């Protein structure tokens, strides 16, 4: 049986550096909530008010994450589970350079909620959830004899993040659901290109297959490659 693909949190720090944080255990549920603000216009004599769309509300995603470090022992060799949980907890902290928490993306696979919405809505399909962390609840459930926390459950709330330009130009997005091209530089690999384009380094094979590349380790700088879309 194939090993299940791990969900991942991609963090873009204020410096521009991207960090990939795989979750230790995949969540059992993903709870999405999206609403719209609707105004009621009352007109005398009508049976009910007229409804007027005002604006959309930011979508939220809630999930539970489980962490466990007991495989390293529960005695003197115990590893604190905070080595895992603090990587999530820090995403709600303020960065000194940006004066705000970092922008993140929660990704799992290509068939993400929103990946199959109708083309009548323009280019609003998605394969990830770009967000800010708005709440992190931590519960530590197991400790070593020295009081080192070994297991934890984190309930996190993510709120959809879109810039003004992204929303105004949503019908003309330059995104992974469109075919693109790229010229490899001396310091690039298919893995680094997949990390930047798809937010998943492991998707390098998609690029290799689309360009009939049999040995990705022998690609010369200056090679023109096609970046296939996520379908």
N, C-alpha and C positions, 0 to 999 in steps of 0.2 A: 504494500500500500504506500502511495506517495506521502511524503511528509507534508503536513499542512503548511500553507504559506503564512508567515507571520505578519500580523498587522504592524504598522510602523508609524512613528511620528517623525516628521521632517521639520526641523527647526531652522529658520533663517535668522541668524543673529544680526545685530545692527552693523557688524563689520562686513556683512555679506557672506560670511562663512556658513555653510549648510552642515547641520549635524543630523545623522540618521540614528534614531532611537527605536530599535525593535522592541515590542512589548514582550515580556517574558512568557506570558500565556495569553492566547487570543481571548478576547471578551466573548461571553456567551450571548450577549444581546447588544444591539445598537438601537438607541431610542432617539429618533429624529422628531423635531417639532418645528413646524413652519406655520406662520399665521399672517394675516393681512389686516391692516387697520381700515375699517369700513365705517363711514359716517352715515348717520340716519338723518335724512332731510324731511322734516315734518311739514306736510302741506294740508291745510284744513280741508275736510271733506273727502279725503282719500281713505281707503280701507287700511292702508299700511304706509309707513314712510318709504320714501325713495332711498335706495342704497347707492352711495357714492364711494368708490375706491379712493382712498387717501394715499396710502403707501404700503409697501411690504415691510414686514418685521424681520429682523435678523433670525435666521434659522439656528436652532440649538441642537447639539448632539450630546447625549448623556451615555456614559458607559462605565462599567465596573472593571477594574484591572486587578489581577491577583499576582503577588510576588512572593517568592520563597527562596531562601538561601540555605536550607537545612542540608543540602547535599554536601556542603563544606564542613559538616559536623555541627554539633550542638554544645560542645564544651569549649576548651581553650582555643580550638581552631575555628570557632564559629565566625562567620562573616555576617556583618550587620546587613539586614535587608534594606537599610537606608542607602546602601551603595546603588541600589536599583531605584528605589522610590524617590530619592532626591533628584534624580534626573527628570522626573515628572513634576515634582513639587516646584523646582526652580523655574518652570515655564510660566508660573503665575507671578513671578517676582519681576521687579522693575530693573531693566538694563540701564546702567549709568549713561551710556552713549545716546540711547533713544528716549530715555525717560518713560519707558513703557515696556510691558512684557513683550517677548518676541512673537512674531507671526509664525504660526505653525500650520502643518497640513497633516491630517489623519488619513492614511491610505492603507488599503488592504489588498484589493485586486481590481482588475479592470471592470468587473460587473458590480460597480458601486451604486448605491442609491442615487438616482439622477442620471445614470448612464444611458437610460433608454427612454428618456422623455421625448415627446413628439418634436419633429423638426418645425412644427408650426410655431414653436416658441423661440425660433432662431437658434443661435449657438449657445444655449444655456445648459447643454449636457455637461456632466462632470464625471471625473473618475477619482476624485478625492474630496476632502472637506477642509478647505482653507479656513483657518480659525484663529481665535485668541482663547486661551484658557481663562475662564471666568470663575471657576470654583474647583478646588481640590480638597476632598474630605479624605483623611487618612485614618485607618483603623489598624493598629498592630495587634495581632492575635496570638503570637507565640514568641517566647523569650528564652534565652539560654539561662543557665544557672547564675550567670553574672549579670543578667538583665539586658543582654544584647538582643534587640528585636530581630526575629528570624522570618516572620511571615507578616504580610500586610495586605489589606484590601483598600484600594483607592477608588473612590467614586468621583469622577471628573465631569465637568460641564464645559463644553466647547461652544463658542458662539461664532457663527459665520462671519468671515472677514472679506470685504471687498472694498477696494479703493474707489474714489469717484471716477477716475479715468477708466478703470476696469468695467464699471457699470455703464458709463456713457458709451463705451466702445464695445459692448458685449457682443454685438452682432459681427464684429470684425476681430475677434480674439485670435492672437497668435498662440495657439495652444497645442497640446499633444494629440488632439483629435483631428489635426490637419497635417498633411504631408509637408515636411520641411527638408532642407538640405544643409550640409555643413562640410567645411574643409578642416580636416584634422590638423592640429598643430603638434609641435614636437613633444609637448608635455601631456597630450591627451590620449586616452584609451577609449575603447568602446564602453567600458564600465563607467568611466567618468562622464562620458557623453550621455549614457542612459540615466545616470544620477541627475544630471542637470535637466534633461529633456523630459524624462518620465518620472523623476523623483524616486527611481528604483534602480540601483546599480545592477541588480540581477537581471534586468531586462536587456542587457547587452546583446543577447542572442537574437532578439527581435531585429536589431540593426544589422547583425551579421548575416542573418538569413535574407533580409531584404536586399543586401548588397553582394550576396554570394561570396562572403568572406569565410574561407575555411579555417584560417589560422589568424585569430585576432591579435596575436602577439607579434606578428610580422608586418603590420600595417605601417606604411611609410608616411611621414608628415607630408601634408599637402594632398593626401587622398581625399577625393570628393565622395561623400557618403549621403545616402538618402535616409531620412528619419521617418519611418512609416508611422501612420496615425494609430492611436488606440481606438479600436473599433468597439 
